[in-house]
Amino acid sequence: MIALHMGGVPETAMVLGPILLIVAFIRIARRNEAGLPDDDQDDCDADLGDLPTEAKETARRP
Amino acid sequence: MLELLLPLHGIGGRGDLPVPLWLAIYSAGAAVAVSFFALAAFWFQPRFEVTVGRPLAWLTRVVDARPTRWLLKTVGLLALALVLGAAWFGNPEPALNPAPTWLYVWIWVGIIPLSLICGPIWRPANPLRTIAGLARRTSYRRLPDGIAYWPAVAGLAGFLWLELVYPDGSEPLVVAIFVGMYAIVNVAAGIVYGPAWFGIGDSFEVYAEVLGRLSPFGRGTDGRLELRNPLAGLATLPQQPGIVALLCLLLGSTAFDGISRWSAWTRRTGELSRTQHLVVYTLGLIAAVAIVTGLFLLAARTTGSARIRSGVVGAAGLPGAFVHSLVPIAIGYAVAHYFSFAMFQGQEGVLLATDPFGRGWDLLGTNGMRIDYAFLSTGFIAGIQIGAIVLGHILGVVSAHDRAAELFRRRELRQAQYPMLAAMVAFTAGGIALVTAS
């Protein structure tokens, strides 16, 4: 442990650990975002009730 | 008393940290950033906007029962009478009079755990409400439009100025005058405008209500007490400009309190005359509040570059939409800042209570006892300080992200929050530097 501390290993892990975690989370977030519909169609979460007017009209057409 | 309190306040210093200061600041900022990106990866739907608590019918019956109401009112009135009585008629020496400790430690600091644990308890116990209610009127004047919470901001600014700037703020006579004037103004306004005044004008009640939003106990829309997710309660905070000002004032004043203890500050201001002290400290307080406010407004408004769902933002715009995320941060700062102060100086409130009016009494049998400084180690205090700040900011990030999930489209959700993330990391790093650096 003393050798590890003298080599600065815990400090290096404390510095690099969060950076690696952030990189991993960003990759996951990007992968999720890549599968999303276009902006105009996005969000369209029925619970929030803000479907774009155009989309609603399109949906009503036979 | 201020002279006595200063060395105790923020007693955990740089030497008490288990890691170097730069690493503590980096790790705390990183914890906030990692939390944010984890949320960005896995949290896309607002969860706190629609959460309903579990009704607590039995607790509502107990709390709303007439004997409980009278008990709370009596406790509130007794507390006010004791503070005023001790301040007016007690020992004129700040170190021998309990009133300053009761005001600055028991009430001002104690309001935080009280509201977090018990929820909306200040309102039924508020003695100023009780006194104003004695003047029965058939109708009240209507509160002016747009006044909501601004009188509370003004009152809080006055209190914080007294605590942090005015050199004699701990003199019992000064405490007596402040509490007396505060009570007279609020009772008079309560008689004119009715009980609605206290919800927007009484600084202590507004502060307690804001803190109480983070309590697991709260009142639902039907007025019944309920057990709820504290973050869901927090999301119900009113989106009003006055609330934004109130929280920025709290954060900025805590920052100034930390700065004014730095050796670099005290070296330069130690030799000032009284007038110079007042001017420099007042300007310092204003500058700290302005910087915090500017940073928060900039971060909140910059998120507006993304498209926002219609009908979600309230009267205070985007700063109002995100202001609830400042509440856990303010609590984290307050715990970090006042923890050691409350633990040690709070004991003085008990010891001095044995003779509240300076008559040589020993009501509690504590005469001759002294504050026990040994029951908490400085390392433990430093851990509490850093833990409170980091936890406060993580809860702030979670609250802000949840609101953002309601405001922004999913594709823009992550990037729209970068300005707010930057502000949160800056607040975290700054907060830790303020409470630990010397």
HADDOCK unambig.tbl for C-alpha pairs under 7 A between the chains (distance, minus, plus):
assign (segid A and resid 14 and name CA) (segid B and resid 27 and name CA) 7.00 0.50 0.50
assign (segid A and resid 18 and name CA) (segid B and resid 30 and name CA) 5.92 0.50 0.50
assign (segid A and resid 18 and name CA) (segid B and resid 34 and name CA) 6.35 0.50 0.50
assign (segid A and resid 21 and name CA) (segid B and resid 34 and name CA) 6.69 0.50 0.50
assign (segid A and resid 22 and name CA) (segid B and resid 34 and name CA) 5.55 0.50 0.50
assign (segid A and resid 22 and name CA) (segid B and resid 37 and name CA) 6.08 0.50 0.50
assign (segid A and resid 25 and name CA) (segid B and resid 37 and name CA) 5.65 0.50 0.50
assign (segid A and resid 25 and name CA) (segid B and resid 38 and name CA) 5.65 0.50 0.50
assign (segid A and resid 25 and name CA) (segid B and resid 41 and name CA) 5.69 0.50 0.50
assign (segid A and resid 26 and name CA) (segid B and resid 37 and name CA) 6.43 0.50 0.50
assign (segid A and resid 26 and name CA) (segid B and resid 41 and name CA) 6.77 0.50 0.50
assign (segid A and resid 28 and name CA) (segid B and resid 41 and name CA) 5.64 0.50 0.50
assign (segid A and resid 29 and name CA) (segid B and resid 40 and name CA) 6.11 0.50 0.50
assign (segid A and resid 29 and name CA) (segid B and resid 41 and name CA) 4.12 0.50 0.50
assign (segid A and resid 33 and name CA) (segid B and resid 411 and name CA) 5.97 0.50 0.50
assign (segid A and resid 39 and name CA) (segid B and resid 411 and name CA) 6.99 0.50 0.50
assign (segid A and resid 42 and name CA) (segid B and resid 409 and name CA) 6.49 0.50 0.50
assign (segid A and resid 42 and name CA) (segid B and resid 410 and name CA) 6.92 0.50 0.50
assign (segid A and resid 43 and name CA) (segid B and resid 409 and name CA) 5.29 0.50 0.50
assign (segid A and resid 43 and name CA) (segid B and resid 410 and name CA) 6.07 0.50 0.50
